[in-house]
Amino acid sequence: MRRGLLDTSVVIDYPAEQVAAVVDEAAVAAISLAELEYGVTAPKDAVVQVRRRRELHAVTAAFDVLPFDADCAEYYGALAAAVRAAGRDPRPRRLDLQIAATAVRYGLVLLTRNAADFKGLEESLEVADLGAAPRL
């Protein structure tokens, strides 16, 4: 059974068929939930906030949520160093690196729509690029 971790970019516009083609089972990082919580509060329109809140509740009900623990923190340090060694600044990528560290810690393939966010981690992390979300 192949397991994966959904990057926030995949959770936002969940492509069930694409995910099923890559993994048998998927989880979400607590860090992604933090990003989504911010997304709930960003719009000024209360109706949009309610809709986003309901979508967030659906995500937490549908997937296991994996915590960012001390082991993840150790992997985060190693991944941030790898990004720096690849000539990129890890600071603006902190949340992406925490999600990547969660995937590494739990031995999961990371499914994303933004593979470029994880450049420099190819030796440490398996990334499945689902491509850009379709425009409606």
Rosetta constraint file for C-alpha pairs under 8 A:
AtomPair CA 1 CA 23 HARMONIC 7.72 0.50
AtomPair CA 1 CA 24 HARMONIC 6.02 0.50
AtomPair CA 1 CA 25 HARMONIC 7.63 0.50
AtomPair CA 2 CA 22 HARMONIC 7.90 0.50
AtomPair CA 2 CA 23 HARMONIC 5.07 0.50
AtomPair CA 2 CA 24 HARMONIC 5.36 0.50
AtomPair CA 2 CA 25 HARMONIC 6.68 0.50
AtomPair CA 2 CA 108 HARMONIC 7.94 0.50
AtomPair CA 3 CA 23 HARMONIC 5.38 0.50
AtomPair CA 3 CA 24 HARMONIC 5.90 0.50
AtomPair CA 3 CA 25 HARMONIC 4.85 0.50
AtomPair CA 3 CA 26 HARMONIC 5.68 0.50
AtomPair CA 3 CA 27 HARMONIC 7.90 0.50
AtomPair CA 3 CA 108 HARMONIC 5.57 0.50
AtomPair CA 3 CA 109 HARMONIC 6.64 0.50
AtomPair CA 4 CA 23 HARMONIC 5.89 0.50
AtomPair CA 4 CA 24 HARMONIC 7.87 0.50
AtomPair CA 4 CA 25 HARMONIC 6.32 0.50
AtomPair CA 4 CA 26 HARMONIC 4.70 0.50
AtomPair CA 4 CA 27 HARMONIC 6.36 0.50
AtomPair CA 4 CA 103 HARMONIC 7.59 0.50
AtomPair CA 4 CA 108 HARMONIC 4.69 0.50
AtomPair CA 4 CA 109 HARMONIC 4.57 0.50
AtomPair CA 4 CA 110 HARMONIC 5.71 0.50
AtomPair CA 4 CA 111 HARMONIC 6.67 0.50
AtomPair CA 5 CA 26 HARMONIC 5.51 0.50
AtomPair CA 5 CA 27 HARMONIC 4.93 0.50
AtomPair CA 5 CA 28 HARMONIC 5.57 0.50
AtomPair CA 5 CA 29 HARMONIC 7.04 0.50
AtomPair CA 5 CA 103 HARMONIC 6.00 0.50
AtomPair CA 5 CA 108 HARMONIC 5.94 0.50
AtomPair CA 5 CA 109 HARMONIC 6.11 0.50
AtomPair CA 5 CA 110 HARMONIC 4.90 0.50
AtomPair CA 5 CA 111 HARMONIC 6.09 0.50
AtomPair CA 6 CA 10 HARMONIC 5.85 0.50
AtomPair CA 6 CA 11 HARMONIC 6.29 0.50
AtomPair CA 6 CA 26 HARMONIC 6.60 0.50
AtomPair CA 6 CA 27 HARMONIC 6.19 0.50
AtomPair CA 6 CA 28 HARMONIC 5.35 0.50
AtomPair CA 6 CA 29 HARMONIC 7.45 0.50
AtomPair CA 6 CA 110 HARMONIC 6.10 0.50
AtomPair CA 6 CA 111 HARMONIC 5.06 0.50
AtomPair CA 6 CA 112 HARMONIC 6.56 0.50
AtomPair CA 7 CA 11 HARMONIC 6.54 0.50
AtomPair CA 7 CA 28 HARMONIC 7.23 0.50
AtomPair CA 7 CA 29 HARMONIC 7.72 0.50
AtomPair CA 7 CA 32 HARMONIC 6.80 0.50
AtomPair CA 7 CA 99 HARMONIC 7.00 0.50
AtomPair CA 7 CA 110 HARMONIC 6.63 0.50
AtomPair CA 7 CA 111 HARMONIC 5.83 0.50
AtomPair CA 7 CA 112 HARMONIC 5.09 0.50
AtomPair CA 7 CA 113 HARMONIC 7.81 0.50
AtomPair CA 8 CA 12 HARMONIC 6.19 0.50
AtomPair CA 8 CA 32 HARMONIC 5.07 0.50
AtomPair CA 8 CA 33 HARMONIC 7.87 0.50
AtomPair CA 8 CA 35 HARMONIC 7.32 0.50
AtomPair CA 8 CA 36 HARMONIC 7.52 0.50
AtomPair CA 8 CA 112 HARMONIC 7.56 0.50
AtomPair CA 9 CA 13 HARMONIC 6.97 0.50
AtomPair CA 9 CA 112 HARMONIC 6.04 0.50
AtomPair CA 9 CA 113 HARMONIC 5.70 0.50
AtomPair CA 9 CA 114 HARMONIC 7.05 0.50
AtomPair CA 10 CA 14 HARMONIC 5.30 0.50
AtomPair CA 10 CA 15 HARMONIC 7.08 0.50
AtomPair CA 10 CA 111 HARMONIC 7.00 0.50
AtomPair CA 10 CA 112 HARMONIC 5.64 0.50
AtomPair CA 10 CA 113 HARMONIC 6.15 0.50
AtomPair CA 11 CA 59 HARMONIC 7.60 0.50
AtomPair CA 13 CA 133 HARMONIC 7.01 0.50
AtomPair CA 15 CA 19 HARMONIC 6.21 0.50
AtomPair CA 16 CA 20 HARMONIC 6.06 0.50
AtomPair CA 17 CA 21 HARMONIC 6.25 0.50
AtomPair CA 18 CA 22 HARMONIC 6.76 0.50
AtomPair CA 18 CA 130 HARMONIC 6.97 0.50
AtomPair CA 19 CA 23 HARMONIC 6.06 0.50
AtomPair CA 19 CA 111 HARMONIC 7.55 0.50
AtomPair CA 20 CA 24 HARMONIC 5.97 0.50
AtomPair CA 20 CA 25 HARMONIC 7.81 0.50
AtomPair CA 22 CA 128 HARMONIC 7.58 0.50
AtomPair CA 26 CA 63 HARMONIC 6.81 0.50
AtomPair CA 26 CA 64 HARMONIC 7.72 0.50
AtomPair CA 27 CA 63 HARMONIC 5.17 0.50
AtomPair CA 27 CA 64 HARMONIC 4.94 0.50
AtomPair CA 27 CA 65 HARMONIC 6.02 0.50
AtomPair CA 27 CA 66 HARMONIC 6.98 0.50
AtomPair CA 28 CA 32 HARMONIC 6.70 0.50
AtomPair CA 28 CA 33 HARMONIC 7.70 0.50
AtomPair CA 28 CA 63 HARMONIC 6.30 0.50
AtomPair CA 28 CA 64 HARMONIC 6.22 0.50
AtomPair CA 28 CA 65 HARMONIC 4.93 0.50
AtomPair CA 28 CA 66 HARMONIC 6.15 0.50
AtomPair CA 29 CA 33 HARMONIC 6.82 0.50
AtomPair CA 29 CA 65 HARMONIC 5.50 0.50
AtomPair CA 29 CA 66 HARMONIC 4.82 0.50
AtomPair CA 29 CA 67 HARMONIC 6.34 0.50
AtomPair CA 29 CA 68 HARMONIC 7.39 0.50
AtomPair CA 29 CA 99 HARMONIC 6.15 0.50
AtomPair CA 29 CA 102 HARMONIC 6.70 0.50
AtomPair CA 30 CA 34 HARMONIC 6.44 0.50
AtomPair CA 30 CA 65 HARMONIC 5.75 0.50
AtomPair CA 30 CA 66 HARMONIC 5.67 0.50
AtomPair CA 30 CA 67 HARMONIC 5.26 0.50
AtomPair CA 30 CA 68 HARMONIC 6.54 0.50
AtomPair CA 31 CA 35 HARMONIC 6.46 0.50
AtomPair CA 31 CA 67 HARMONIC 7.84 0.50
AtomPair CA 31 CA 68 HARMONIC 7.19 0.50
AtomPair CA 31 CA 95 HARMONIC 6.77 0.50
AtomPair CA 31 CA 98 HARMONIC 6.98 0.50
AtomPair CA 31 CA 99 HARMONIC 6.27 0.50
AtomPair CA 32 CA 36 HARMONIC 6.16 0.50
AtomPair CA 32 CA 99 HARMONIC 7.20 0.50
AtomPair CA 33 CA 37 HARMONIC 5.98 0.50
AtomPair CA 33 CA 56 HARMONIC 7.75 0.50
AtomPair CA 34 CA 38 HARMONIC 6.47 0.50
AtomPair CA 35 CA 39 HARMONIC 6.40 0.50
AtomPair CA 36 CA 40 HARMONIC 6.30 0.50
AtomPair CA 36 CA 56 HARMONIC 6.95 0.50
AtomPair CA 37 CA 41 HARMONIC 6.83 0.50
AtomPair CA 37 CA 53 HARMONIC 7.87 0.50
AtomPair CA 37 CA 56 HARMONIC 7.61 0.50
AtomPair CA 38 CA 42 HARMONIC 6.25 0.50
AtomPair CA 39 CA 43 HARMONIC 7.62 0.50
AtomPair CA 39 CA 52 HARMONIC 7.60 0.50
AtomPair CA 40 CA 49 HARMONIC 5.24 0.50
AtomPair CA 40 CA 50 HARMONIC 7.75 0.50
AtomPair CA 40 CA 52 HARMONIC 5.27 0.50
AtomPair CA 40 CA 53 HARMONIC 5.81 0.50
AtomPair CA 41 CA 49 HARMONIC 6.15 0.50
AtomPair CA 42 CA 49 HARMONIC 7.81 0.50
AtomPair CA 43 CA 48 HARMONIC 6.66 0.50
AtomPair CA 43 CA 49 HARMONIC 6.35 0.50
AtomPair CA 44 CA 48 HARMONIC 7.97 0.50
AtomPair CA 44 CA 49 HARMONIC 7.68 0.50
AtomPair CA 45 CA 49 HARMONIC 6.43 0.50
AtomPair CA 46 CA 50 HARMONIC 6.24 0.50
AtomPair CA 47 CA 51 HARMONIC 6.28 0.50
AtomPair CA 48 CA 52 HARMONIC 6.14 0.50
AtomPair CA 49 CA 53 HARMONIC 6.03 0.50
AtomPair CA 50 CA 54 HARMONIC 6.21 0.50
AtomPair CA 51 CA 55 HARMONIC 6.29 0.50
AtomPair CA 52 CA 56 HARMONIC 6.14 0.50
AtomPair CA 53 CA 57 HARMONIC 6.27 0.50
AtomPair CA 54 CA 58 HARMONIC 6.26 0.50
AtomPair CA 55 CA 59 HARMONIC 6.40 0.50
AtomPair CA 56 CA 60 HARMONIC 6.40 0.50
AtomPair CA 57 CA 61 HARMONIC 6.20 0.50
AtomPair CA 58 CA 62 HARMONIC 6.08 0.50
AtomPair CA 59 CA 63 HARMONIC 6.16 0.50
AtomPair CA 60 CA 64 HARMONIC 7.16 0.50
AtomPair CA 60 CA 65 HARMONIC 6.87 0.50
AtomPair CA 66 CA 102 HARMONIC 7.43 0.50
AtomPair CA 67 CA 102 HARMONIC 7.69 0.50
AtomPair CA 68 CA 72 HARMONIC 5.57 0.50
AtomPair CA 68 CA 73 HARMONIC 7.12 0.50
AtomPair CA 68 CA 98 HARMONIC 7.46 0.50
AtomPair CA 68 CA 102 HARMONIC 6.36 0.50
AtomPair CA 69 CA 73 HARMONIC 6.30 0.50
AtomPair CA 70 CA 74 HARMONIC 6.41 0.50
AtomPair CA 71 CA 75 HARMONIC 6.48 0.50
AtomPair CA 71 CA 105 HARMONIC 6.62 0.50
AtomPair CA 72 CA 76 HARMONIC 5.98 0.50
AtomPair CA 72 CA 98 HARMONIC 7.34 0.50
AtomPair CA 72 CA 101 HARMONIC 5.32 0.50
AtomPair CA 72 CA 102 HARMONIC 5.41 0.50
AtomPair CA 72 CA 104 HARMONIC 7.90 0.50
AtomPair CA 72 CA 105 HARMONIC 5.70 0.50
AtomPair CA 73 CA 77 HARMONIC 6.39 0.50
AtomPair CA 73 CA 98 HARMONIC 7.63 0.50
AtomPair CA 73 CA 101 HARMONIC 7.27 0.50
AtomPair CA 74 CA 78 HARMONIC 6.66 0.50
AtomPair CA 75 CA 79 HARMONIC 6.09 0.50
AtomPair CA 75 CA 101 HARMONIC 5.17 0.50
AtomPair CA 75 CA 102 HARMONIC 7.90 0.50
AtomPair CA 75 CA 104 HARMONIC 7.17 0.50
AtomPair CA 75 CA 105 HARMONIC 6.79 0.50
AtomPair CA 76 CA 80 HARMONIC 5.98 0.50
AtomPair CA 76 CA 97 HARMONIC 6.18 0.50
AtomPair CA 76 CA 98 HARMONIC 5.81 0.50
AtomPair CA 76 CA 100 HARMONIC 7.64 0.50
AtomPair CA 76 CA 101 HARMONIC 4.97 0.50
AtomPair CA 77 CA 81 HARMONIC 6.23 0.50
AtomPair CA 78 CA 82 HARMONIC 6.30 0.50
AtomPair CA 79 CA 83 HARMONIC 6.25 0.50
AtomPair CA 79 CA 97 HARMONIC 6.77 0.50
AtomPair CA 79 CA 100 HARMONIC 7.97 0.50
AtomPair CA 79 CA 101 HARMONIC 7.02 0.50
AtomPair CA 79 CA 121 HARMONIC 6.76 0.50
AtomPair CA 79 CA 124 HARMONIC 7.69 0.50
AtomPair CA 80 CA 84 HARMONIC 6.23 0.50
AtomPair CA 80 CA 90 HARMONIC 5.48 0.50
AtomPair CA 80 CA 97 HARMONIC 6.78 0.50
AtomPair CA 81 CA 85 HARMONIC 6.07 0.50
AtomPair CA 81 CA 90 HARMONIC 7.82 0.50
AtomPair CA 82 CA 86 HARMONIC 6.22 0.50
AtomPair CA 82 CA 120 HARMONIC 6.37 0.50
AtomPair CA 82 CA 121 HARMONIC 6.53 0.50
AtomPair CA 83 CA 87 HARMONIC 6.65 0.50
AtomPair CA 83 CA 88 HARMONIC 5.53 0.50
AtomPair CA 83 CA 89 HARMONIC 6.87 0.50
AtomPair CA 83 CA 90 HARMONIC 5.98 0.50
AtomPair CA 83 CA 119 HARMONIC 7.40 0.50
AtomPair CA 83 CA 120 HARMONIC 5.12 0.50
AtomPair CA 83 CA 121 HARMONIC 6.64 0.50
AtomPair CA 84 CA 88 HARMONIC 5.02 0.50
AtomPair CA 84 CA 89 HARMONIC 5.64 0.50
AtomPair CA 84 CA 90 HARMONIC 6.12 0.50
AtomPair CA 86 CA 120 HARMONIC 5.45 0.50
AtomPair CA 88 CA 120 HARMONIC 8.00 0.50
AtomPair CA 89 CA 93 HARMONIC 7.67 0.50
AtomPair CA 90 CA 94 HARMONIC 6.35 0.50
AtomPair CA 90 CA 97 HARMONIC 7.79 0.50
AtomPair CA 93 CA 97 HARMONIC 5.96 0.50
AtomPair CA 93 CA 117 HARMONIC 7.34 0.50
AtomPair CA 94 CA 98 HARMONIC 6.13 0.50
AtomPair CA 95 CA 99 HARMONIC 6.25 0.50
AtomPair CA 96 CA 100 HARMONIC 6.13 0.50
AtomPair CA 96 CA 117 HARMONIC 6.89 0.50
AtomPair CA 96 CA 118 HARMONIC 7.35 0.50
AtomPair CA 97 CA 101 HARMONIC 5.95 0.50
AtomPair CA 97 CA 118 HARMONIC 7.61 0.50
AtomPair CA 98 CA 102 HARMONIC 6.22 0.50
AtomPair CA 99 CA 103 HARMONIC 6.43 0.50
AtomPair CA 100 CA 104 HARMONIC 6.28 0.50
AtomPair CA 100 CA 110 HARMONIC 7.06 0.50
AtomPair CA 100 CA 118 HARMONIC 7.75 0.50
AtomPair CA 100 CA 125 HARMONIC 7.28 0.50
AtomPair CA 101 CA 105 HARMONIC 5.97 0.50
AtomPair CA 102 CA 106 HARMONIC 6.26 0.50
AtomPair CA 103 CA 107 HARMONIC 5.86 0.50
AtomPair CA 103 CA 108 HARMONIC 4.81 0.50
AtomPair CA 103 CA 109 HARMONIC 6.46 0.50
AtomPair CA 103 CA 110 HARMONIC 6.16 0.50
AtomPair CA 103 CA 125 HARMONIC 7.66 0.50
AtomPair CA 104 CA 108 HARMONIC 6.18 0.50
AtomPair CA 104 CA 109 HARMONIC 7.95 0.50
AtomPair CA 104 CA 124 HARMONIC 7.41 0.50
AtomPair CA 104 CA 125 HARMONIC 6.26 0.50
AtomPair CA 108 CA 126 HARMONIC 7.74 0.50
AtomPair CA 109 CA 125 HARMONIC 7.18 0.50
AtomPair CA 109 CA 126 HARMONIC 5.09 0.50
AtomPair CA 109 CA 127 HARMONIC 5.83 0.50
AtomPair CA 109 CA 128 HARMONIC 6.84 0.50
AtomPair CA 110 CA 125 HARMONIC 7.56 0.50
AtomPair CA 110 CA 126 HARMONIC 6.24 0.50
AtomPair CA 110 CA 127 HARMONIC 4.80 0.50
AtomPair CA 110 CA 128 HARMONIC 5.96 0.50
AtomPair CA 111 CA 127 HARMONIC 6.01 0.50
AtomPair CA 111 CA 128 HARMONIC 4.75 0.50
AtomPair CA 111 CA 129 HARMONIC 6.14 0.50
AtomPair CA 111 CA 130 HARMONIC 6.76 0.50
AtomPair CA 112 CA 127 HARMONIC 7.24 0.50
AtomPair CA 112 CA 128 HARMONIC 6.32 0.50
AtomPair CA 112 CA 129 HARMONIC 5.30 0.50
AtomPair CA 112 CA 130 HARMONIC 5.85 0.50
AtomPair CA 112 CA 131 HARMONIC 7.58 0.50
AtomPair CA 113 CA 129 HARMONIC 5.69 0.50
AtomPair CA 113 CA 130 HARMONIC 5.09 0.50
AtomPair CA 113 CA 131 HARMONIC 4.83 0.50
AtomPair CA 113 CA 132 HARMONIC 5.42 0.50
AtomPair CA 113 CA 133 HARMONIC 7.03 0.50
AtomPair CA 114 CA 118 HARMONIC 7.79 0.50
AtomPair CA 114 CA 129 HARMONIC 6.99 0.50
AtomPair CA 114 CA 131 HARMONIC 7.15 0.50
AtomPair CA 114 CA 132 HARMONIC 7.45 0.50
AtomPair CA 115 CA 119 HARMONIC 6.95 0.50
AtomPair CA 115 CA 127 HARMONIC 7.01 0.50
AtomPair CA 115 CA 128 HARMONIC 7.65 0.50
AtomPair CA 115 CA 129 HARMONIC 5.55 0.50
AtomPair CA 118 CA 122 HARMONIC 7.77 0.50
AtomPair CA 118 CA 127 HARMONIC 7.89 0.50
AtomPair CA 121 CA 125 HARMONIC 5.77 0.50
AtomPair CA 122 CA 126 HARMONIC 6.64 0.50
AtomPair CA 122 CA 127 HARMONIC 7.65 0.50
